[in-house]
Amino acid sequence: MSICSHLKAITEVKVGSDYVCEECIKHHGEWVHLRTCQTCGVTLCCDDSPAKHMTQHFHATGHPVIASAEPGEQWLWCNVDQSFAEY
């Protein structure tokens, strides 16, 4: 599997320090796992979560790459190219 140009462009991985989904907190929702946007650094909930805030963020902004914000996980995902990479 080849790594897309969006993933290759990541030189430093951003991972959220607050273990919360800011949008779920605002709307009294719950999350399963967290992801951090590699463009702006916002940390939001994953697609296993009811609200899927990170996917909503991608559709609203076009920011392509997310990183897992879960302890012990070190991977990136490109929403544009549906491409995965571990780091």
C-alpha positions as CSV (number, residue, x, y, z in Angstrom):
1,M,0.0,0.0,0.0
2,S,1.5,3.4,-1.0
3,I,1.3,6.4,1.3
4,C,-0.5,9.4,-0.1
5,S,0.9,12.9,-0.5
6,H,-1.2,14.2,2.4
7,L,0.3,11.6,4.8
8,K,3.8,12.2,3.5
9,A,3.4,16.0,4.2
10,I,3.0,15.3,8.0
11,T,6.4,16.1,9.6
12,E,5.2,16.4,13.2
13,V,2.1,14.5,14.5
14,K,-0.3,16.6,16.7
15,V,-2.1,14.7,19.4
16,G,-4.7,16.4,21.6
17,S,-3.8,16.8,25.3
18,D,-7.3,17.1,26.6
19,Y,-9.0,13.7,26.4
20,V,-12.4,15.1,25.4
21,C,-14.5,15.8,22.3
22,E,-15.1,19.5,22.5
23,E,-18.3,19.2,20.4
24,C,-19.7,16.3,22.5
25,I,-19.1,18.3,25.6
26,K,-21.1,21.3,24.2
27,H,-24.0,19.1,23.2
28,H,-24.0,16.7,26.2
29,G,-23.0,13.8,23.9
30,E,-20.7,10.8,24.4
31,W,-17.8,9.6,22.4
32,V,-16.0,6.3,21.9
33,H,-12.5,7.3,20.6
34,L,-10.8,10.6,19.8
35,R,-9.0,11.8,16.7
36,T,-6.8,14.9,16.2
37,C,-6.9,17.0,13.0
38,Q,-3.4,17.4,11.7
39,T,-4.2,20.7,10.0
40,C,-5.7,22.7,12.9
41,G,-5.1,20.4,16.0
42,V,-8.7,20.1,17.1
43,T,-9.6,16.8,18.9
44,L,-13.0,15.3,18.2
45,C,-14.8,12.0,18.3
46,C,-14.4,9.2,15.8
47,D,-16.9,7.5,13.5
48,D,-17.7,4.8,16.1
49,S,-19.1,7.7,18.2
50,P,-22.8,8.7,17.8
51,A,-22.1,12.2,16.4
52,K,-19.0,11.5,14.3
53,H,-17.7,15.0,14.9
54,M,-14.3,14.5,13.3
55,T,-15.9,13.4,10.0
56,Q,-18.2,16.4,10.2
57,H,-15.0,18.5,10.7
58,F,-13.5,17.0,7.6
59,H,-16.5,17.7,5.5
60,A,-16.8,21.3,6.8
61,T,-13.1,22.2,6.5
62,G,-11.5,19.8,4.0
63,H,-8.6,19.1,6.5
64,P,-7.5,15.7,5.2
65,V,-5.4,13.9,7.8
66,I,-6.3,12.8,11.4
67,A,-4.3,11.0,14.0
68,S,-5.6,8.7,16.7
69,A,-5.6,10.5,20.0
70,E,-5.9,7.2,21.9
71,P,-3.1,6.3,24.3
72,G,-0.8,3.7,22.8
73,E,-2.1,4.2,19.2
74,Q,0.2,5.8,16.6
75,W,-1.5,6.0,13.3
76,L,-2.6,8.5,10.7
77,W,-5.6,8.4,8.3
78,C,-6.2,10.5,5.2
79,N,-9.9,11.0,4.6
80,V,-9.3,12.2,1.0
81,D,-7.3,9.2,-0.2
82,Q,-8.6,6.7,2.3
83,S,-5.0,6.0,3.2
84,F,-3.5,4.7,6.5
85,A,0.0,4.9,8.0
86,E,1.5,4.0,11.3
87,Y,4.3,6.2,12.7
